[in-house]
Amino acid sequence: MHATDLETITAERDRIREAHLRPADQRPASSARGLHHTALLSSDVEATIRFYQDILEFPLTELIENRDYAGSSHFFFDIGNGNLLAFFDFPGLDLGPYAEVLGGLHHIAISVEPERWQHLINNLEQNGIDHVIHSEVSVYFTDPDGARIELIADPLGEMYGFKVL
């Protein structure tokens, strides 16, 4: 990227920030209570459960039939603070491989306690899961279906030492 392109992008980001970002004491309360669940797709229910429950240590909380597609499972993992990571499988449908597209999922960042962060990295290593550590607080890897996951040791509402909430 050329310096002039970068300057233009930076100026546009600054313009948007100035137009839309309110100081914390001037922001209204959110209309939302929180993230109920994020739903992803699973090609293999048992492999997904082994990955998220056994390696990442997110307890499976429920496994039910998907009300929208007979024979499909809808299952949930506890990711803390009353938040869930959910999955659907769609047996018999060819959904194709995971793909990062506009309007799609880039990655899911899940906050973990700093002392658990290294333990979970060890679990990834012991299970031969490729991963990349960034900024000494984030580890990126993909799940069995290719969804990009980040485990971040920063507290909720912070990112790399900056308050974002």
N, C-alpha and C positions, 0 to 999 in steps of 0.2 A: 504494500500500500504506500502510495506517495505521501510526502509530508503535507501537501496541500489537501489531499483527500482526508487525511487524519485531522487536519485543522478544521475542515468543514464538518466532519462528523462530530468532533468535540464541541464546536460552536452550536450545532443543532441539539446535542444532548444538553448543553448549558441552557439553551433557549427553552427547551421543554421543561427542565427542572425549574427554571424561573417562573414559567407560566403555570405549573401544576403542583409543585411540591410545597405544601404548607408547613410552617414550623409546627413542631409537635404540640405546642400549647394552643394552636389554632385549628387542629384537625378534629373533625367530629368523630364520635365513636363509630366503629364499624357496625354495619347492619347485620353482620354475620356473627355466629357464636363460635365458629371454628371450623376446621376441616373435618367433616364427618368421616369420609374415606376417599381415597384415590383408588380408582379401579383400573387394573391392568389386565392383560390377556395372558393366559397360561396354555401351553400346548400339552402339558403333562402335569396334572394336579399333584401327584405324589412327588415328582421331582421339584416342583415349586415349593411344596411343604417342607421337604428335606432342606432345601436351600435357605428359605426364610426362617424356619423354626430351628433347624439343627445348626446351621452355620452362622446366621446373623442373630440368632437367639431372640426372634420376635415370636411370642407364643401364638399358635393357632387358636382362635377364639370361637370359630363356628364354621361349619361346612354344610350348606343347604343347597337345594335345587334352585337354579335361576328361574325366577317367575316368568321371564320373558322368552325362554327358549327351553323347551322340554328336553330333559336329559343333560342339560348344562349345569355345572356346579358354580356356586358363588361362595367364596370362602374368604376369611378375614384373619388378619394378623394384628396384634396389639403393637403399636409403635410408640406407646407412651402418651401421657397427657390426654387420654380419652380419644386419641386418634387411631384410625385403622388404615391399613393397606389391604385392599381387597383385590380379588382376582376372579375372572370368569374363564371357563373353558367352553369351547363351542365344538363338541365332537361332531364330526361329519361336515363341518364347514372348512374350506381351505382359506384361511385368513392371510396366508403368506408370512414371511419373516418380518420381524420388527424393522421399522424404518423411521428415521427421523425426518419429519416433514413439517412444513409451515402449518401451524395450528396443532401440531402433535407434541409429543413428549420429548423434551431434551434430556432431562434427568430429574430424579427425585432426590432431594437432600434431606437426610434424616439426622437430627441431632442426637448424639450419644454422649454420655459422661466421658470426660477425658481419660479416666482410668480404665474404662471399658473399650475405648477406641483401639488401643494397641492390642488388647485381647482379641477383638474382632478381626483385626488385621492378621493376627496369628492364625485365627480360624480360616481366613481366606488362603493364607499361605499353605497351611496343612492340608487343605482340600484342593490345592493346585489351581486356584482361581487367580487369573491375571488381574493385577490392580496397579494403580498409579497413585502415589502419595503426592499431594500438592500443599504447599504452604505449611507443612508440619501439623495441620489440623484436619485436612480433608483426604479421604481415600476414595477413588473412583474405580468402579468395576461394573460388569454387566451381569444380569441375572441369567437363568437358563434360557430365556427367550430373547435375550439381547437388550432388554431395557437397561439403561444406564442409571446406576445408583451411586449416590455419594453418602458416605458417613462422615459427618462433620463434628468435631469435638467442641466447636464454639457453642455457647448457650443459645437457646431460642431467642430470636430478636437481635442477635449479633452476627456479624460476618467479618472475619479476619480483623477483629479488634474494633470494628465500626458498629455503632448502634444502627439497626435498620428498622427497628420498631420502637 
